[in-house]
Amino acid sequence: MTNDLMTNGFPIGLLILLWILLYLFMVFQTIAFMLIVGFDGHYEVQIPFDSAGKVYEIDSSRAEHISILAGYPGLQKALLFLQPDSSFVIEVCSKKDGTIIKERIPVQQGILEQIKEEISRAQQMEVKRIVYDRSGYKNFLFNSFVFSYAIQAPLLAWSIQPDDFRTGLAIYMLSSASGFIIPLLLTKNCDVTKAHASMFAFGGIHGLYIAGALSTIADINFYEDAGAFFTVGGSVIGEVLGFQSVNRYHLSMGRGDLIGLIGDFTGIGAVGLLRLSDDWDNERFNYKHYLATSIAGFGVGLAGGAVITRKLDLADGDPIIFGHCGIIGAGLLPLIVYWFDDEYAGSRISGKVYISAGIAGLGLGSTLGYNIVKKRNFTEGNANIITLGGVAGALTGLGLVYLAGVENQKVQHTTLLLGDIVGALATSSFIKAGNAEGESQIRLHPESIVCLGLSTLHIPSRGPIISFNF
């Protein structure tokens, strides 16, 4: 009877209690994050302008036929919202001097009826010619083919287990080709934006991980027989759900990618928290617990990310900046802890301290990244350039350390991380990325770098190494 209530020598009742506490902690973490970033708790609903329920957005060309919006300077788009008190507000986004300005105009029911009539007249006058947005078509087909060729097709061939090599090779080739042909045929008459391409790839990768993790939890190899087929099916379902989420939730590329990153970061944080709760001398949790926790944390993060980003105007490059800040934060705090450790006399600081520092750094870096993208918009090109600037700065710093013959790993790791930060900030300032009213400023304090080197000789010092503002 006792053995039935035990799991790997651990009481199942206490295990269930730990799971419940972990879930409540993640929910509390998400709520706390929403409070930090300014979630105000008031809801409004976007509604269509027309009676048919199809026109949710009025662009500059259509605004010419709407009297209340005609001649509006620099109009980019207009949206209609139903307020909690049943009143109506039109949100007008206009561009002035390279900056997006939002203006909210209260309107009465009579004005809305007039807008509906003007939209109806304009639609009757328009030539019935459908133009699809194909801005992400190339990336969409490329992602689909590469993912099928590199991952899905091999797994499918392994799951079928043909009798001879030639049949297996044929299955692999046909499956790879279907990764291009089937999406090409299915998307002939629909929009395929950059958001569709990005969320399609995101769904495929995460669907693959979730299906593979569930197979592993069920003691089934995800790369053999039924496990491989299940994993392929999970990736395909993830691709479909990712593609459809753009239309269903009106996702832009910036918002969709940012929600995904928040989900990933929350999943990583959940795994770290479970590791902290384990007894390292007599481990109670195995890899199945960590896989399940990562999936649960990912789901909670997606839900929280959807709420947090609901009112943000995010550009395509904003998720890259957000992710960069989160990763830097996750590496910076453990590095600070590392400076207080003794690498020669054996580690004196517990590994749990490093994990705690990593989780805290990930949260702080993500919060910093959120506040940056909340105030500024980065194009995808500028965000990639800033990331490359960070990589170049890291390589430059580490290369100079190697040339100087410094073998201290603490100095090497610090130079690598600081080089990335300095490179990214300097690149952002140089290309004047973002459309904020103020310009980025960065200042390097070389005297503090010298003091940091002296600190290895137990000479106390303090002062900022880098000062900057966004």
N, C-alpha and C positions, 0 to 999 in steps of 0.2 A: 504493500500500500504506500509506503514511504517513497519507494522508487518511482511510483506513478506520478507523484507530485513533485518530482525533481527533474530539472533539465540541466544535464552536464554538472550535476552536483550542486545545483543552485535552485532554491525554492521557486517554483513557477509563480506563486502568488506574489512574492516580492518582485519578481521580474516584471509581472504585469503592472505592479505599482510604479516601478521605475519607468516603464513605457509611458504610463499616464502622466507622470511628472514631467518627462521629457517633452511630450506633446504640449502640455500646458505651458512649459517654459518657452517653446518655439512660438506659440500663439502670443504669449506675453511679449516676446522679443519683437514680433511683427507689429503689434499694437504700439509698443514703445517707439519703434522706428517711425511709424506713421505720425506719432505725436511730435517727434523730433523734427521731421521735415515739414511740418506745418499742415497736416491734414485737419481740416476744420469741421468735418462731420456733417456739412450741409450738402444735400443732394439736389441736383438738377438733371433734367433729362433732355437730350437733344431730340428734336422732332422734325419731321419734314416740312418744307415750305408749301408743297402742293397737296392737293386732295388725294392723289393717287398714292402718296407715300413713297415717292421715288427720288425727289429732289431734296437731299439733305444738305447740299452745299451749293452756294451761288458764287461762281467765279467772276472774273472781270468781264468776260465776254457776255455772260448772261445778265450781269448787273446792268448793262446798258438798256435792257428792256424793263427794268424795275425802277419806277419813279423815285422811290425813297433812296435808292442806291446809285442811280444814274449820276455820273459826273463826280462820284466820290474819289478824291485824289489818292492814287496809289493803291487802290483796292486789290487785295489778293484773293480773299474769300470771305463769305458771310455765312454764319451758322445761326440756327434758331433754337432757343432753349425754353423749356417749360419750367418755371420756378416752383418751389415748394408751395407758394401761396397762390398757385394757378395763374400767375401773371406770365407774360411773354417778354423775352429779351432777345434782340438780335446782336450777335457778336461779330463785329467787323474787324478783320485783320488787314491792315494796310502797311505799305512799305515806304519809309521815309528816310532818306540818307543811309540806306543799307540796313536800317533797323526795323524789325517787325513791331508794329504798334497795334494793340488791341483796344477797341472801344465798344462798350456795351450800351445798346440803345433800347430803352423800354418801349414797347409798342402795344397798341390796343387791338382788340379783335377785329375792328373795322379795317385797320391797316393790313392785317394779315389776309383778310378776304380780298382786299385790293391786290395784294401781292400774288395770291393764288390765281386771280383772273389774268393778271399780266403774264404770269408764267404760262398759263394755258394758251393765251394768244400767241406768245413767242414760240411755243412748241408747235402750234399749228402752222406757223410761218416757216419754221425750220425745214430744211431739206432732210428727209429721213435717211440719214447716212450715219451709221454707227462707226465710231472711231475708238479703237481699244488702246489702252495704255500698255505699251510693250517695252517700257524702259528696263524691265528686269528679265526680258525673255532670254537673252543670251546666257546670263548667269544662271537662270532657272534650269535650262536644258543642260548646261555644263555641269552644274551641281548634281543633277539627276543621273547623268551618264557616268560621271566619275565615281559617285557613291555606289551605283549599281556594279560597275566594272571592278572596283577595288574591294567591295565588302559583300554586297547582297548576292552577286552571282556566285562567288566561291562558296558562300554558306549554303546557297540553294543546291549547288552541285554536291556538296558533302551530305546534305540532308537526304537527297535521293539515293545516293550510293549506287551508281550504275555498275554493271558487271564488268565493263571494259573501259580502258582509258579513252578511247575514241568517243564513246557515248558521253562520258563525263565532260570531255573537252567541248563537245557540241552543245551540251546543256549550258556550260559556262559562257560560250560565245553568244548563244541565243539570248540568254538572260542579260548579258551585258548590253546587247543591242536593244533589248526591250526597254532598258533604262533611258534610252533616247526616243525611241519610236512611240511608245505608249504616251508619255507626257506631251510629245509633239501633237499627236492626234487629239488628245483630250482637251488641250488648251487652244484649239483653233479659233474659237469664238468667245473669248473672255479676256479680261484684263490680266496681265502678268507684269506687275510692277516689281521694283526692287524689294519692296516689302514681301511680296509673294515669294521671290527667290530666296530671300534670307530666312523667312520662317519655314519654308519647305525644307531647307537644309537643317535648320535647327530642330524641327520635328523629327526628321529622319535620324539624326545623330542621337537624340535623347530617347526616341522610341527604341532604337537599337540597344541603348544602355539599359533601359528599363526592362525590356523583354529578356535580355541576356542575364540581368540580375535576378529576375524572377525565376528563370530556368535554373540558375545556380542555387538559389534558395531551395528549390524543389529537388535538389541533387540530380539535376539533368545537365549534361554538358551542353553549353550553348552553341558549340561548334560541331556537334555530331547529331545525326539522325533527326529525331523529332525536335530536339532542342535547337538545332540550327534552323529548321523550318519555322519554329516559333519565333526565333530572333529576327529572321527576315520579315515575317509577318508584322512584328512589332515596329520595325523600322518603316515599312510601307504605311502602316496605320499612322505612325507619327508624321510622315511626310504629308499625308492627306489632311490630317488635322491641322498641321502647321499652315498649309496653304489656305484652307478654309477659314482659319481664324482671322486672317486679314480681312476678308469680306464680312464675316459675322460681327467682329468687334471693331471694325473700321481702324485697323492698326496701320500706323506708318512704320517705316523701317526703323526709325529711331526708337519709337515706343516699344515695338515688338522685341527688338534686340535687348533693350534695357530691362524689360520684364524677364526675359530669359536669363540675363546675367544675375539679376536679383535672385531668381530661382536657383541658379548654380551656386552662388555664394551662400545662400541659406542652407542648401544641401551640404556643402562643405562644412559650414559652421555646426550643423546638427551632428555630423560625424565626429567633429572635434569634441563636442560636448559629451557624446557617448563615450569617447575614449577617456575623457577626464573622469567620468563616473565609474570607470572600470578599475579593478584592482590589478595592477600590473604584475604583482608577485603571484597572484592566483587568478588569472583572467576568467571572468564570467561570461564574456561575450565573444563570439567568433565572427568570422567574416560575413555570415548570413545576417547577423544583427546590424552590422555596419552597412551592408547593402540596402536592407530594408529602411534603415534610418536615413540614408542618403535620398532614397525615393520619397519618403515622407517629408523630409525637409525641402526637397525640390518642389513638391506640390504646394506646401505652405508658402514658399517664396514666390511662386507664380501668382498665387492668390493675393498676397500682400503687394507684389509689384504692380499688379493690375490696378489696385486701389491707389497706390502711391503715385503712379504716373498718369492718373486719369485726367488731370487738369493741366498737364505740362505740354508745352509746345516744343517737341524734341526734334532736332535735326538728325540727319543720317549718321553723323560722326559722333554724336553725344555718347552713345554706348561705349565707344572705343575709349573715350576720355574717362568715363565712369569706371570701366574695367581696369584701365591702367592705374588709376588712383587706388582701387581696391587691392590690386596685386602688390603695389608698392607698399601700402600700409601693412599688408600681411607679412611682408618681408622685413619692414623697418623695425617694428617692435621686437620681434625675436632677435634681430641683430643687436639692438640695444641691450637686451638681456645677455647676449653672447659676450658683450664687452665686460660684463661683471663675472663671467665664468672663467675658470682656469683650465685651458685646454691642455696644459702640460702636466698638471698634477691630477688629471682626471676630472670629469665634469662634476662640479659641486652642486649644480642647479638641476632640479628634477626636470625630466622631459615634459611633465605636465605644465610646468611654468612656461616652457617654450610654446606648447600648444595653446595655452591661455593667451599668451602674448600674440600669437598668430591670429586667433579668433578676434581678439580686441582690435588688433591692427586692421584686420579685414573690415570690421564694422566701422572704424574711424575713417579709413581710407574711402570706403563706400559712401559714407556721409559727406566727406569732403567732395568727392566726385559728384554726388547728387547736387550739392549746392553750387558747384561750378556750372554744370549743364542746365541748372534751373535758371541761372542768370544769363548764360551765353549760349549761343548756338554755333556748333562746329560742323562744317561740311565734312563729308566722308574723306575727301582728299586732304583737307587740313589736319584732320585727326590722324590719318595714316602718316602724314609728314611729321607730326609731333611725336608719334610713336617711334618712327625711324630715328628722329633726333635723339630720343632717349636711349635707343640701342647704340647709336653712334657715340653718345656721351659715355655710356657704360664701357664700351670697348676702348675708348680713348683713355679713360681713367685707369682701367685695369692694365692697359698697355704701358702707360707711364710708370705704374707701380712695378711691373715686371722689369722695365728698363732700369729702374732704380735699384733693382736687386732686393726688394723687400719681400721676405718670405713669411711674414706674419699674416696668418689667414684672416685675422680680424681686420687688419688694414686692407687686405685685398677685397674682402666682402664689402666693407664700408665704402671703399672707392668705387666698386662696381655699382652699388646702389645709389650713392650720391651722384655718380656720373650720369646715371639714367635720369635722375631728377633734374640735375642742372641742364642736361641736354634737351630734355623735353620742354622745360621752362624757357630756355634760351631760344629754342626753335619757335615756340609759340609767340614769344615776343618779337622775333625777327620777321615772321610772316604775318604778324598782326591777326592771328586767328581769332574767330569769334566776333560777334557783333555787339559787344557790350559798349556802353557809352565811354567808359574809361579804358585805358590801355594797360596791358600787362606790364608789370615792372619786376625786374629781378636784379638782385645785388648779391654778389659773392663776397664773403669776408675771408680773405686769405689768412689773416692773423689767427682766426679761429681754427683753421685747418692745421696750422703749425702747433697750436695749443693741443689739438686733438692728438697729434703725434707725440707731444711731450707727455700726454696723459698715460701713455704706455709705460713711461718711466716713473709712474706714480707721482707726477707733478700736477697738482690740482689746477683746473682751468675751467672757464665757462664763457659763454658768448655764442651768438648764432653763427652758423656756417653759411646759411642762405637765408635771405629775407626776400619775400615776394608778395605780391597781391594780385588777385584776379579781379 
